[in-house]
Amino acid sequence: MAMTTETQGSTRTYDVRTYGCQMNVHDSERISGLMEDAGYVRAVDADAADIVVFNTCAVRENADNRLYGNLGRLRPTKLANPGMQIAVGGCLAQKDQGDIVKKAPWVDVVFGTHNIGSLPALLERARHNEEAQVELLESLEVFPSTLPTKRESTYAGWVSISVGCNNTCTFCIVPSLRGKEKDRRPGDILSEVRALVAEGVLEVTLLGQNVNSYGVEFGDRLAFGKLLRATGEIEGLERVRFTSPHPKDFTDDVIAAMAETPNVCHSLHMPLQSGSDRVLKAMRRSYRQEKYLGIIEKVRAAMPDAAITTDIIIGFPGETDEDFEQTLEVVRQARFSSAFTFQYSKRPGTPAATMEDQLPKVVVQERYERLIAELEDISWSENKKRVGEKVEVLVAVGEGRKDAHTGRMSGRARDGRLVHFATGDLTGPSAPRPGDIVETVVTYAAPHHLNADGAPLSHRRTRAGDAHEAGRTPKLKGVSLGLPTLGVPAPLPAATEGCAL
């Protein structure tokens, strides 16, 4: 398809602004890949981009206000630059559909979660017709991973193994926006992983709305454990993670695969949501406290060093003091290394939004603060156990806000914990690069990170570090039929303010 991307003799530029979950982050990599495949280039100055694409979330609180506020701030820029285009995609676009251009008529394109691949054509059509284009499908046009992808990291990559969700949690709108679960074939997934590794990537995260139900579409309930084991046979792949599993689908074979496959990290993010059986039933979460804690016990028996993280919602309609105390009890028993915590907020279109006994803000806030205090005490206590231990750190970009001031660098240990480490004599050309591996010893623990202030024990330069130093990030043309096709690595763009997540 021919695209006109020239404006007054220069190539048109784009900027993608992302909100929400890891699925949206990965979708934004696909949007970037599509734009570059169509001849656009990423804007060095995001505020001066010819095309701004919002990839939205409908789950987070105040998602609507955030989008329309940002669109409002762009209106003067659009009026001053008539050739500029604004596109809105993602979950909120799928939910609000044509209402977006009614509320913000300066928007040029609205596209949904099922037709990301249409974006370049919609932009061209909007330019040609000089009117907004709204196109949303109710089911997937193509599996997203067949689309070109501009990866954001030289050393770590997301790999979707499924999209959509078959669950009916009463607080969640995702199934109605992402559709029923669709699974990729194992060969396609492994081909994409191999293609990333060939480009220097050391770590992949297998991604799905309900990642461990993988295989439901082709009738193999053990497929996810098999997939984890298959990644262990990929030479050069050093770390495998996955997110997010559902307790109802968490089987013993997955625990065994995690424990027995050397490159699968001993870290597990498993949403709890509530520790109360009564609230779990109202949420339509098809497990109970005993099952959840039983999974934790089995994981720790197989992998004593495992770091377990979770999601918790406080203030679900009808939650009593006793229900909240049950959540605190599970937190105390599970000993989470960290947690994503949320105060319940109504999401239009979900059953929970119309339930009786919506709780007063003051009650929810008080419980939320008590939960945070409990979690911080536990995570700090668990982190203190790591003092004196040797850790392997995959050096990352921009993990530590104070790194420039302290002289430290940052990265993630194999269990997912954030580590700030001193570089010792490794300075100048010898300094660790993002994507390199450093071994060091933990000297201090805080609730949310570890410090290693001694000299590193070792520093291994990697192909991922070489790629970062050379300014390359993997750009895949799309993986289908089990055959990877790779584009010429694109130069890394100059630093910008980046996407808001």
C-alpha positions as CSV (number, residue, x, y, z in Angstrom):
1,M,0.0,0.0,0.0
2,A,1.5,3.3,-1.0
3,M,1.6,5.9,1.7
4,T,2.4,9.6,1.3
5,T,4.6,10.5,4.3
6,E,6.4,13.5,2.8
7,T,5.5,17.0,4.0
8,Q,7.2,20.0,2.4
9,G,10.2,17.9,1.5
10,S,10.7,16.2,4.9
11,T,9.5,12.9,6.3
12,R,6.5,13.0,8.6
13,T,7.2,12.3,12.2
14,Y,5.2,10.4,14.9
15,D,5.0,10.1,18.7
16,V,3.2,7.3,20.5
17,R,1.9,8.0,24.0
18,T,1.0,4.9,26.1
19,Y,-1.3,4.4,29.1
20,G,-2.1,1.2,31.0
21,C,-0.8,-2.4,31.1
22,Q,2.0,-4.4,29.6
23,M,-0.3,-5.4,26.8
24,N,-0.7,-1.7,25.8
25,V,3.1,-1.2,26.0
26,H,3.6,-4.1,23.6
27,D,0.8,-2.8,21.3
28,S,2.6,0.5,21.2
29,E,5.7,-1.2,19.9
30,R,3.5,-2.6,17.1
31,I,2.1,0.8,16.4
32,S,5.7,2.2,16.1
33,G,6.6,-0.7,13.8
34,L,3.6,0.0,11.6
35,M,4.4,3.7,11.4
36,E,8.0,3.1,10.5
37,D,7.0,0.5,8.0
38,A,4.8,3.1,6.3
39,G,7.7,5.6,6.1
40,Y,7.2,7.7,9.2
41,V,10.1,8.4,11.6
42,R,9.9,8.9,15.4
43,A,9.9,12.5,16.4
44,V,13.0,13.7,18.2
45,D,10.8,16.4,19.8
46,A,7.6,14.7,20.8
47,D,5.8,18.1,21.1
48,A,6.5,18.8,17.5
49,A,5.4,15.5,16.0
50,D,3.3,15.5,12.8
51,I,1.2,12.6,14.2
52,V,0.4,11.9,17.8
53,V,-1.0,8.5,18.7
54,F,-2.7,7.9,22.0
55,N,-2.8,4.2,23.0
56,T,-5.4,4.3,25.8
57,C,-6.5,2.2,28.8
58,A,-10.0,1.8,30.1
59,V,-9.1,0.0,33.3
60,R,-7.2,2.6,35.3
61,E,-9.1,5.2,37.4
62,N,-9.9,8.5,35.6
63,A,-8.7,7.1,32.3
64,D,-11.4,9.1,30.4
65,N,-10.4,12.4,32.1
66,R,-6.8,11.8,31.4
67,L,-7.3,11.2,27.7
68,Y,-9.7,14.1,27.1
69,G,-7.5,16.4,29.2
70,N,-4.5,15.5,27.0
71,L,-6.5,15.9,23.9
72,G,-7.6,19.4,25.1
73,R,-4.0,20.4,25.6
74,L,-3.2,19.4,22.0
75,R,-6.0,21.4,20.5
76,P,-4.2,24.7,20.2
77,T,-1.2,22.9,18.6
78,K,-3.5,21.3,16.1
79,L,-5.2,24.6,15.2
80,A,-1.8,26.2,14.7
81,N,-0.7,23.2,12.5
82,P,-3.5,22.0,10.3
83,G,-1.4,19.2,8.8
84,M,-0.9,17.6,12.2
85,Q,-2.9,14.5,12.9
86,I,-4.1,13.0,16.2
87,A,-5.1,9.3,16.5
88,V,-6.7,7.5,19.5
89,G,-6.5,3.7,19.9
90,G,-6.6,1.1,22.6
91,C,-9.2,0.0,25.1
92,L,-10.8,3.4,25.7
93,A,-11.2,3.9,22.0
94,Q,-12.8,0.4,21.7
95,K,-15.2,1.4,24.5
96,D,-16.1,5.0,23.6
97,Q,-15.9,4.6,19.8
98,G,-17.5,7.5,17.9
99,D,-18.0,9.5,21.1
100,I,-14.4,10.4,21.0
101,V,-14.7,12.6,17.9
102,K,-17.9,14.1,19.2
103,K,-16.2,15.2,22.4
104,A,-12.9,16.1,20.6
105,P,-13.7,16.9,17.0
106,W,-10.1,17.7,16.3
107,V,-9.2,14.0,16.5
108,D,-8.5,12.6,13.0
109,V,-8.5,8.8,13.6
110,V,-10.1,6.4,16.2
111,F,-9.1,2.7,16.0
112,G,-9.7,-0.2,18.4
113,T,-7.9,-3.0,20.0
114,H,-8.7,-5.4,17.1
115,N,-7.5,-3.4,14.1
116,I,-4.2,-1.8,15.0
117,G,-2.9,-2.8,11.6
118,S,-5.4,-0.3,9.9
119,L,-3.8,2.8,11.5
120,P,-1.5,3.9,8.5
121,A,-4.4,3.5,6.1
122,L,-6.8,5.4,8.3
123,L,-4.3,8.3,8.7
124,E,-3.9,8.5,4.9
125,R,-7.7,8.3,4.4
126,A,-8.3,11.1,7.0
127,R,-5.8,13.3,5.2
128,H,-7.3,12.6,1.8
129,N,-10.9,13.0,2.8
130,E,-10.3,15.8,5.3
131,E,-12.6,14.2,7.9
132,A,-12.2,12.0,10.9
133,Q,-12.0,8.2,10.3
134,V,-13.5,5.9,13.0
135,E,-12.9,2.1,12.5
136,L,-13.4,-0.4,15.2
137,L,-13.8,-4.2,14.8
138,E,-15.5,-6.6,17.2
139,S,-13.0,-9.3,16.6
140,L,-9.3,-9.5,15.6
141,E,-8.4,-8.6,12.0
142,V,-5.1,-10.4,12.3
143,F,-3.2,-11.7,15.3
144,P,-1.2,-8.7,16.5
145,S,2.2,-10.4,16.4
146,T,1.9,-10.7,12.6
147,L,2.3,-6.9,12.5
148,P,5.8,-5.2,12.3
149,T,7.1,-4.3,15.7
150,K,9.6,-1.6,16.8
151,R,11.0,-2.8,20.1
152,E,11.9,-0.4,22.8
153,S,14.7,-2.4,24.4
154,T,17.9,-4.0,23.2
155,Y,17.9,-6.5,26.0
156,A,14.3,-7.4,26.9
157,G,11.2,-8.0,24.9
158,W,7.5,-8.7,25.3
159,V,6.1,-11.7,23.3
160,S,2.4,-12.1,23.2
161,I,1.2,-15.8,23.4
162,S,-2.5,-14.9,23.6
163,V,-4.9,-12.0,23.4
164,G,-8.3,-11.6,25.0
165,C,-9.8,-13.2,28.1
166,N,-12.5,-15.8,28.8
167,N,-13.1,-14.8,32.4
168,T,-16.0,-12.6,33.6
169,C,-14.6,-10.8,36.6
170,T,-17.2,-8.3,37.7
171,F,-14.7,-5.4,38.2
172,C,-13.0,-5.8,34.8
173,I,-14.0,-4.5,31.4
174,V,-11.1,-6.0,29.5
175,P,-13.0,-9.1,28.0
176,S,-15.5,-6.8,26.3
177,L,-12.8,-4.7,24.8
178,R,-10.1,-7.3,24.0
179,G,-12.6,-10.2,23.1
180,K,-12.4,-13.9,23.8
181,E,-9.0,-15.5,24.2
182,K,-7.1,-16.4,21.1
183,D,-3.9,-18.4,21.3
184,R,-0.9,-18.4,19.0
185,R,0.6,-21.6,17.9
186,P,3.7,-22.6,19.9
187,G,5.9,-22.7,16.8
188,D,5.0,-19.0,16.0
189,I,5.8,-17.9,19.6
190,L,9.1,-19.7,19.7
191,S,10.1,-18.3,16.3
192,E,9.5,-14.8,17.5
193,V,11.6,-15.5,20.6
194,R,14.4,-16.9,18.5
195,A,14.2,-13.9,16.2
196,L,14.6,-11.6,19.2
197,V,17.5,-13.6,20.6
198,A,19.2,-13.4,17.2
199,E,19.0,-9.6,17.6
200,G,20.7,-9.7,21.0
201,V,17.8,-9.9,23.4
202,L,18.6,-11.7,26.6
203,E,15.2,-11.7,28.4
204,V,11.6,-12.2,27.2
205,T,8.3,-11.9,29.0
206,L,5.5,-14.1,27.8
207,L,2.4,-12.0,27.8
208,G,-1.3,-12.7,28.0
209,Q,-4.3,-11.3,29.6
210,N,-4.6,-14.7,31.3
211,V,-1.2,-16.1,30.4
212,N,-1.4,-19.6,32.0
213,S,-4.8,-20.5,30.4
214,Y,-2.8,-20.7,27.1
215,G,-3.8,-23.7,25.1
216,V,-7.5,-23.4,25.8
217,E,-8.2,-22.6,22.2
218,F,-6.5,-25.7,20.8
219,G,-7.5,-28.0,23.7
220,D,-4.2,-28.6,25.6
221,R,-4.4,-27.5,29.2
222,L,-0.7,-28.4,29.7
223,A,0.4,-26.2,26.8
224,F,1.8,-23.3,29.0
225,G,4.1,-25.6,31.0
226,K,5.3,-27.2,27.7
227,L,5.9,-23.7,26.3
228,L,8.0,-22.7,29.3
229,R,10.1,-25.8,28.9
230,A,10.6,-25.2,25.1
231,T,12.0,-21.8,25.8
232,G,14.8,-23.5,27.8
233,E,16.1,-25.0,24.6
234,I,16.6,-21.6,22.9
235,E,20.4,-20.9,22.9
236,G,21.3,-17.4,24.1
237,L,18.0,-16.8,25.9
238,E,19.0,-16.2,29.5
239,R,15.8,-15.1,31.3
240,V,12.1,-15.9,30.8
241,R,9.3,-14.3,32.7
242,F,5.5,-14.3,32.2
243,T,2.5,-12.2,33.2
244,S,-0.2,-12.4,34.3
245,P,-1.4,-15.8,35.4
246,H,-4.8,-16.6,37.0
247,P,-4.9,-18.8,40.1
248,K,-7.7,-20.9,38.7
249,D,-5.5,-22.1,35.9
250,F,-2.3,-22.5,37.9
251,T,-1.3,-26.1,37.6
252,D,1.5,-28.2,39.2
253,D,3.1,-28.8,35.8
254,V,3.7,-25.1,35.5
255,I,5.4,-25.0,38.9
256,A,7.6,-28.0,37.8
257,A,8.5,-26.2,34.5
258,M,9.5,-23.1,36.3
259,A,11.7,-25.0,38.8
260,E,13.3,-27.3,36.2
261,T,13.9,-24.9,33.3
262,P,17.2,-23.0,34.0
263,N,16.3,-19.8,32.1
264,V,12.8,-19.4,33.6
265,C,13.1,-16.9,36.4
266,H,12.0,-17.7,39.9
267,S,9.6,-14.8,40.0
268,L,5.8,-15.0,39.9
269,H,3.2,-12.3,39.6
270,M,-0.1,-13.8,40.6
271,P,-3.1,-11.5,41.3
272,L,-4.9,-12.1,44.5
273,Q,-7.5,-9.2,44.3
274,S,-9.0,-10.1,47.7
275,G,-8.3,-12.6,50.5
276,S,-12.0,-12.9,51.4
277,D,-13.9,-15.9,49.9
278,R,-17.1,-13.9,50.0
279,V,-15.6,-11.0,48.0
280,L,-13.8,-13.3,45.6
281,K,-17.2,-14.9,44.8
282,A,-18.7,-11.4,44.3
283,M,-15.8,-10.6,42.0
284,R,-16.4,-13.9,40.1
285,R,-12.8,-15.0,40.8
286,S,-13.1,-18.7,40.6
287,Y,-10.7,-19.6,43.4
288,R,-10.7,-19.1,47.1
289,Q,-8.2,-18.2,49.8
290,E,-7.2,-21.8,50.5
291,K,-6.4,-22.6,46.9
292,Y,-4.4,-19.4,46.5
293,L,-2.3,-20.0,49.5
294,G,-1.9,-23.6,48.4
295,I,-0.3,-22.4,45.2
296,I,2.0,-20.1,47.1
297,E,3.1,-23.0,49.3
298,K,3.8,-25.3,46.3
299,V,5.8,-22.6,44.5
300,R,7.9,-22.0,47.6
301,A,8.5,-25.7,48.2
302,A,9.8,-26.1,44.6
303,M,11.6,-22.7,44.5
304,P,12.5,-21.4,48.0
305,D,14.1,-18.3,46.5
306,A,11.0,-17.3,44.5
307,A,9.8,-13.7,44.7
308,I,6.1,-13.5,44.5
309,T,4.2,-10.3,43.7
310,T,0.5,-9.6,43.3
311,D,-2.5,-7.3,42.6
312,I,-4.9,-6.3,45.4
313,I,-8.2,-4.3,45.1
314,I,-9.4,-2.6,48.3
315,G,-13.0,-1.3,48.8
316,F,-14.9,-3.6,46.4
317,P,-18.6,-3.1,46.8
318,G,-19.9,-4.7,50.0
319,E,-16.4,-5.4,51.5
320,T,-16.7,-5.5,55.3
321,D,-14.1,-5.1,58.0
322,E,-13.9,-8.9,58.3
323,D,-13.4,-9.2,54.5
324,F,-10.5,-6.7,54.7
325,E,-9.0,-8.6,57.6
326,Q,-9.0,-11.7,55.5
327,T,-7.0,-9.9,52.8
328,L,-4.5,-8.8,55.4
329,E,-4.2,-12.4,56.7
330,V,-3.4,-13.7,53.2
331,V,-0.8,-10.9,52.8
332,R,0.8,-12.0,56.0
333,Q,1.0,-15.6,55.0
334,A,2.0,-15.1,51.4
335,R,4.9,-12.7,52.2
336,F,4.7,-10.9,48.9
337,S,7.9,-9.1,47.8
338,S,5.8,-6.3,46.3
339,A,2.2,-5.6,45.3
340,F,0.2,-3.4,42.9
341,T,-2.6,-2.0,45.1
342,F,-5.7,-0.3,43.9
343,Q,-8.6,1.4,45.5
344,Y,-11.8,0.1,43.8
345,S,-13.3,2.6,41.4
346,K,-16.4,2.1,39.2
347,R,-15.7,1.3,35.6
348,P,-18.8,1.9,33.4
349,G,-20.0,-1.3,31.7
350,T,-18.9,-3.6,34.5
351,P,-21.3,-5.5,36.8
352,A,-19.6,-4.2,39.9
353,A,-20.4,-0.6,38.9
354,T,-24.1,-1.2,39.6
355,M,-23.7,-3.3,42.8
356,E,-25.2,-2.0,46.0
357,D,-23.0,-1.1,49.0
358,Q,-20.5,1.0,47.2
359,L,-18.1,2.0,50.0
360,P,-17.4,5.6,51.2
361,K,-14.0,7.0,50.1
362,V,-12.9,7.6,53.7
363,V,-13.4,3.9,54.5
364,V,-11.5,2.7,51.4
365,Q,-8.7,5.2,52.1
366,E,-8.2,4.0,55.7
367,R,-8.1,0.4,54.7
368,Y,-5.8,1.1,51.8
369,E,-3.3,2.9,54.1
370,R,-3.3,0.0,56.5
371,L,-2.7,-2.5,53.6
372,I,0.2,-0.4,52.3
373,A,1.8,-0.3,55.7
374,E,1.5,-4.1,56.1
375,L,2.9,-4.7,52.6
376,E,5.9,-2.4,53.2
377,D,6.8,-4.1,56.5
378,I,6.7,-7.5,54.8
379,S,8.6,-6.5,51.6
380,W,11.3,-4.7,53.7
381,S,11.6,-7.8,55.9
382,E,11.9,-10.1,52.9
383,N,14.4,-7.8,51.2
384,K,16.6,-7.7,54.3
385,K,17.1,-11.5,54.0
386,R,18.9,-10.7,50.7
387,V,21.7,-8.6,52.4
388,G,25.0,-10.4,51.9
389,E,23.7,-12.5,49.0
390,K,25.3,-12.5,45.6
391,V,22.9,-11.3,42.8
392,E,23.1,-11.4,39.1
393,V,21.9,-8.0,37.7
394,L,20.7,-7.4,34.1
395,V,21.7,-3.7,33.7
396,A,18.8,-1.6,32.6
397,V,18.0,1.9,31.3
398,G,16.7,4.5,33.7
399,E,15.5,2.3,36.5
400,G,16.9,4.5,39.3
401,R,15.8,8.1,39.6
402,K,18.8,9.0,41.8
403,D,21.5,7.1,39.8
404,A,23.1,10.2,38.3
405,H,23.4,11.7,41.8
406,T,24.7,8.6,43.6
407,G,26.9,7.3,40.8
408,R,25.1,3.9,40.9
409,M,23.6,2.0,38.0
410,S,20.5,-0.1,38.2
411,G,19.0,-3.3,36.9
412,R,16.9,-6.3,37.8
413,A,18.0,-9.4,39.7
414,R,16.7,-12.8,38.3
415,D,13.9,-12.7,40.8
416,G,12.7,-9.4,39.5
417,R,13.9,-7.2,42.4
418,L,15.3,-3.8,41.5
419,V,19.0,-3.5,42.4
420,H,21.0,-0.2,42.5
421,F,24.7,-1.1,42.3
422,A,28.1,0.7,42.5
423,T,30.3,0.2,39.5
424,G,33.6,0.4,41.4
425,D,36.5,0.6,38.9
426,L,34.2,-0.2,36.0
427,T,34.1,3.3,34.5
428,G,34.5,5.0,31.2
429,P,34.8,2.5,28.3
430,S,34.7,-0.3,30.8
431,A,31.5,0.7,32.4
432,P,28.6,-1.7,32.3
433,R,26.1,-1.0,29.5
434,P,22.3,-1.6,29.5
435,G,22.0,-5.3,28.6
436,D,25.3,-6.3,30.2
437,I,25.3,-8.7,33.2
438,V,26.9,-7.8,36.6
439,E,27.3,-9.9,39.6
440,T,27.5,-8.1,42.9
441,V,26.6,-8.5,46.6
442,V,23.6,-6.9,48.3
443,T,24.7,-4.5,51.1
444,Y,21.4,-2.7,52.0
445,A,17.7,-3.4,51.7
446,A,14.8,-1.0,51.4
447,P,11.1,-1.9,50.9
448,H,11.2,-1.5,47.1
449,H,14.8,-2.0,46.1
450,L,18.2,-3.4,47.1
451,N,21.6,-1.6,47.1
452,A,24.9,-3.2,46.3
453,D,27.6,-0.6,47.2
454,G,30.7,-2.8,47.0
455,A,32.7,-3.3,43.8
456,P,31.1,-5.7,41.4
457,L,32.3,-9.3,41.5
458,S,32.1,-9.7,37.7
459,H,31.0,-7.9,34.6
460,R,30.0,-9.8,31.5
461,R,29.7,-7.8,28.2
462,T,26.8,-9.1,26.1
463,R,25.4,-8.9,22.6
464,A,22.5,-6.9,24.1
465,G,25.0,-4.4,25.5
466,D,26.8,-4.2,22.1
467,A,23.4,-3.5,20.5
468,H,22.6,-0.7,23.0
469,E,26.1,0.8,22.5
470,A,25.6,0.8,18.7
471,G,22.1,2.3,19.0
472,R,20.2,-0.7,17.7
473,T,16.8,-2.0,18.9
474,P,15.2,-5.1,17.3
475,K,12.7,-4.3,14.6
476,L,10.7,-7.4,13.6
477,K,8.6,-7.4,10.4
478,G,6.0,-9.7,12.0
479,V,6.3,-13.4,12.8
480,S,3.8,-15.8,11.3
481,L,3.7,-19.4,10.1
482,G,6.7,-20.1,12.4
483,L,9.1,-18.1,10.2
484,P,10.9,-15.0,11.5
485,T,11.5,-12.1,9.2
486,L,13.8,-9.4,10.5
487,G,14.2,-5.8,9.2
488,V,17.5,-3.9,9.2
489,P,18.0,-2.7,12.8
490,A,17.0,1.0,13.0
491,P,19.2,3.6,14.7
492,L,18.0,4.5,18.2
493,P,16.2,7.9,18.2
494,A,17.5,10.8,20.2
495,A,16.3,10.8,23.8
496,T,12.8,12.3,24.4
497,E,10.5,12.6,27.3
498,G,9.1,9.2,26.3
499,C,5.7,7.7,26.7
500,A,3.5,8.2,29.8
501,L,2.6,4.9,31.4
